Amino acid sequence: MKRSLVIRGFFIGFFLLTGCASQSPVPSSTATETRINLGTETATAFLPATSTATEQATLTFTPSPTFTPTPTPSPTPLWMGRERPLYTLRAELDFAKHYLSVEEEILYINQTGIALDNLVLVVDQNRRSDCFYLESLKINGVQIESSLKSSRLEIPLDPKLAPNEGLSIEIIYALDIPAKRSDEVFGYLISQINTVDWYPFIAPYSAEKGWLFYTPSGVGEHLVYEISDFDVSLKVSDNLVVAASSEGEERDDGWVEYEHHAARAFVFSVGSNLSSQVETSENARVTSFYYPEYEEESAALLEASVQAIDVFSERYSPFPYESLSIVQTELNNGMEYDGLVFMGRAFYDEYNGTIKNNLIMLGVHEIAHQWWFGSVGNDNALEPWVDEALALYSERIFYESIYPYPVGWWWHFRVDWFKPKGWVNASIYDALDFRAYTNAVYYRGGYFLEDLRERIGEKAFNAFLQDYAQSYAGKIATSDDFFIVLDRNTDKDYSDLITEYFK
């Protein structure tokens, strides 16, 4: 496998973090360990003071000493010529102790169009108490002190980072992985560890909103990801099954190397009792990882997933990745990441041997997110409808394409049953609870797309979906972008639909 992996000099002295699950890493002689305390988060999103968005909160933090970049000794900086950030991660998991030791390097290029006086990193797992332990942080090879407030790590830059200039960030840290909660993916079970949002990453920057950094809400997803490249080396204790965002290449020394390029995130799940099934079409190789007693259910989901990938590859754009992993776990719902989706055990239990059930329907929904979230990104906190409404409506497209007769059942079972109300463009901070959120963003979003399809006609609607999927691949699309693409594919007036569905 041709690799773009660049292992910087700081990897040569890999600092192995040891100890039981309650211990912090042993400090080195050149770096002072910082045990990060959990900050108190607000219930609303963080946006810069200059933002015009309505959802704002002030998140205070203790700033790091101002960092002044020093010239790199290399005549050709490692970030030179890169189109996207590169995350190089070397991680070793002690499965029994639920302990992950990580060395990370980020090659970042300022493509915002303006000079940046700071960088904002998201350290999502530091929202948890006694989980994230920072060993060292370097910029262009220079050790700096840092202070982290909840999940926000800010690095001041003086002088500013000019447009099209880059730098290297090196981080050594560990995660003491907590027990998994039923409503979250991250964490350990008796026989499985799910590892998502496990590395610090640079928040996307918007000229209108500033850094797209948000705090969690009781519903929806608060994280926004920039399209990036990932080169990951992973070593897992014991003889365990690993499901990841891409397929790995094993080395003789026990390490497995993964490449996952033009993606939003890299995630993996490790299990002691996972079995797997594989099916390949001309568009992707799909692997279903499941608990041993669910072979029939896994096979049904696998078949539907391959069919969905083929349908969406034709209707939208080619499948954006080389492979896809479907992972069964203990979860109330499904959860998408590009190249890997998680499905809750309860859906497998509900499987009735037909295509009329949540396992197939919601599985297809998560597959659709490979286009609407993965390829075409969006602001998940303030504009969740941009991906969720399209993923919901993709279920309808799947059923009409593969099994036309259950489309009426789908509308009744999936949407009409809830008698949904609310504004389609609600943020994750507007809804009072999960049902109100999904009713507005998902189901009313489905109604809007159905009415829009009828208004502009089948030909224009299909042309719009292809245009939108291809024009914004690798980008973060907004509501305005959605309607700009729509308007260039139809001259029909749909203003009454906007009045009906959008606040």
C-alpha positions, -999 to 999 in steps of 0.1 A, spaced: 0 0 0 14 33 -10 15 55 21 16 92 26 25 87 63 52 110 76 65 99 109 82 130 124 112 129 146 91 131 177 78 95 171 113 81 174 112 84 212 77 70 217 68 75 253 48 44 264 21 54 289 16 27 315 -4 20 346 -38 7 356 -70 25 345 -70 49 374 -33 60 369 -21 89 349 9 86 325 44 86 340 59 120 333 90 122 312 121 143 322 114 169 296 76 174 299 54 181 328 22 161 329 -10 181 331 -40 164 345 -69 182 329 -99 191 351 -134 190 336 -148 224 330 -185 234 334 -201 235 300 -230 257 289 -261 244 272 -255 265 241 -229 267 214 -197 287 216 -192 313 189 -168 342 187 -181 376 199 -182 388 163 -205 361 151 -239 370 138 -254 337 149 -280 338 176 -268 308 196 -239 320 217 -222 313 249 -190 325 265 -165 297 273 -136 310 294 -102 294 296 -67 300 308 -47 310 278 -14 293 270 17 314 267 18 330 233 36 308 208 59 324 183 66 301 154 102 294 146 114 287 110 115 250 102 150 237 95 137 218 65 139 236 32 105 221 23 80 222 52 61 189 56 28 208 52 38 222 19 16 212 -10 -11 196 11 -47 201 2 -61 190 36 -49 186 72 -31 154 79 -36 136 112 -9 110 119 -18 89 149 1 61 166 -20 45 193 -17 15 215 -47 1 233 -46 -20 265 -80 -36 262 -82 -51 297 -73 -18 313 -93 3 289 -62 25 284 -52 41 251 -17 57 246 -14 80 217 12 101 198 -4 125 173 9 149 147 -13 174 129 0 190 97 -23 221 93 -25 245 64 -43 278 68 -68 278 40 -93 302 57 -82 331 34 -72 353 65 -43 354 88 -50 335 120 -40 347 154 -50 315 171 -59 279 166 -88 262 184 -86 224 190 -115 203 200 -106 178 228 -140 162 231 -131 135 256 -119 160 281 -155 168 288 -154 136 309 -138 135 343 -105 116 346 -103 106 310 -79 127 290 -43 131 302 -19 154 283 18 146 284 32 171 260 23 196 233 48 209 206 44 234 178 70 230 150 90 209 174 90 235 202 75 224 236 49 248 249 28 249 280 -9 247 276 -41 250 295 -73 233 285 -108 243 296 -133 215 292 -131 205 255 -115 237 241 -78 240 236 -67 274 222 -32 281 209 -23 318 204 -1 325 174 23 355 172 30 364 145 -2 353 129 -4 323 106 -6 337 71 -30 323 45 -16 292 28 11 288 55 12 258 78 26 243 109 30 210 128 13 202 161 26 173 181 7 159 210 14 130 234 -16 120 256 -35 91 270 -72 82 274 -85 63 304 -116 51 287 -147 51 308 -176 27 309 -200 33 280 -233 50 286 -264 37 268 -269 70 249 -232 74 238 -209 55 215 -176 61 233 -166 38 261 -160 2 271 -184 -27 276 -174 -61 290 -164 -74 256 -161 -42 234 -145 -8 233 -158 19 210 -133 47 203 -147 78 187 -136 114 188 -105 101 205 -79 126 193 -77 164 195 -86 180 161 -87 215 148 -122 230 146 -133 242 111 -132 280 106 -160 299 90 -157 335 79 -192 342 91 -192 323 124 -155 320 134 -144 287 149 -171 261 146 -168 250 182 -199 240 202 -209 225 235 -232 195 236 -270 197 237 -294 171 250 -301 161 214 -282 159 181 -245 161 174 -225 192 184 -192 184 166 -183 198 132 -154 183 112 -132 196 85 -123 172 57 -89 157 65 -65 128 58 -57 102 84 -27 79 87 -32 57 117 -10 30 133 -28 9 159 -17 -19 182 -42 -37 204 -34 -61 232 -46 -97 230 -61 -114 200 -91 -91 193 -112 -81 163 -108 -45 152 -134 -27 131 -122 6 117 -131 34 93 -109 18 67 -93 -16 62 -59 -20 78 -26 -35 67 -10 -57 93 28 -56 100 49 -83 115 55 -64 147 18 -64 157 9 -30 145 -18 -24 119 -17 6 96 -47 24 82 -52 51 56 -84 71 56 -83 101 33 -107 129 25 -128 120 56 -143 138 86 -130 114 113 -113 81 120 -130 58 145 -126 21 156 -142 -5 177 -124 -34 193 -142 -66 205 -135 -100 220 -167 -116 207 -173 -99 173 -179 -120 142 -179 -106 107 -195 -111 73 -183 -94 40 -201 -85 8 -186 -66 -21 -202 -47 -49 -187 -26 -77 -190 4 -54 -176 -8 -20 -165 -36 2 -188 -38 32 -181 -57 64 -207 -63 91 -194 -69 126 -219 -85 149 -224 -105 181 -223 -143 173 -260 -149 180 -270 -123 153 -258 -139 121 -291 -138 103 -298 -102 113 -263 -91 103 -267 -108 69 -299 -90 62 -285 -56 72 -254 -63 51 -274 -70 20 -295 -39 25 -264 -18 30 -248 -29 -2 -280 -22 -20 -282 12 -5 -246 21 -15 -253 10 -50 -285 31 -52 -270 62 -36 -238 59 -57 -260 62 -88 -285 88 -75 -260 111 -58 -223 105 -65 -198 76 -63 -194 61 -28 -167 83 -11 -147 56 5 -131 22 -4 -149 3 23 -175 5 50 -178 -12 84 -211 -18 102 -206 -24 139 -232 -38 163 -230 -24 198 -251 -14 228 -267 18 217 -302 34 217 -299 44 181 -275 43 152 -246 66 148 -227 75 116 -190 82 110 -175 82 76 -164 47 67 -180 31 98 -215 31 113 -227 18 147 -261 1 151 -278 -6 184 -284 -42 195 -321 -35 200 -326 -31 163 -312 -66 157 -336 -79 183 -365 -63 165 -357 -78 131 -387 -97 118 -372 -113 87 -386 -87 63 -375 -53 51 -402 -35 72 -382 -29 104 -359 -5 121 -328 -25 115 -331 -22 77 -346 13 77 -322 29 102 -293 10 88 -300 26 54 -303 60 71 -267 57 85 -254 45 51 -269 77 36 -248 97 60 -218 86 41 -229 112 16 -248 136 38 -223 143 66 -193 124 53 -188 136 17 -209 168 21 -204 182 55 -225 207 74 -228 226 107 -243 198 127 -251 220 157 -268 250 141 -280 235 108 -286 198 114 -314 196 89 -288 199 61 -277 163 66 -305 147 87 -334 156 64 -315 143 34 -305 111 52 -341 106 63 -354 111 27 -327 88 14 -346 60 32 -376 67 10 -354 67 -21 -340 33 -11 -374 17 -6 -388 31 -39 -357 19 -57 -353 -16 -43 -388 -25 -30 -413 0 -43 -444 -15 -26 -434 -5 10 -430 32 4 -465 39 18 -457 17 48 -424 37 53 -442 70 54 -468 57 79 -443 38 102 -414 63 100 -429 97 97 -467 101 98 -470 81 130 -454 109 150 -476 137 136 -445 159 135 -444 196 141 -417 222 143 -394 242 121 -371 222 98 -341 245 104 -341 242 142 -307 239 158 -298 213 184 -303 240 211 -339 248 201 -356 215 208 -369 207 243 -363 169 239 -353 142 214 -388 137 200 -394 174 193 -359 176 177 -364 146 153 -400 157 146 -389 191 133 -355 184 117 -359 148 104 -396 142 98 -407 177 88 -376 178 67 -388 147 50 -422 163 43 -404 194 29 -383 173 5 -413 153 -7 -432 185 -14 -402 200 -31 -398 170 -53 -435 172 -64 -432 209 -70 -401 209 -92 -405 176 -108 -386 143 -108 -359 153 -134 -350 185 -117 -351 169 -82 -326 142 -92 -304 167 -110 -304 189 -79 -293 160 -57 -264 151 -80 -253 187 -84 -254 193 -46 -236 160 -38 -208 167 -63 -205 205 -59 -200 203 -21 -180 171 -17 -153 177 8 -168 210 19 -190 222 47 -223 232 31 -248 256 46 -286 261 41 -278 289 17 -256 266 -4 -284 241 -5 -308 266 -20 -282 281 -43 -278 247 -59 -315 241 -59 -322 274 -78 -298 265 -106 -317 233 -112 -352 247 -112 -371 278 -121 -402 268 -101 -414 290 -73 -412 272 -39 -414 302 -17 -446 290 0 -428 258 10 -400 279 27 -427 298 46 -444 266 57 -414 246 68 -386 271 78 -386 298 105 
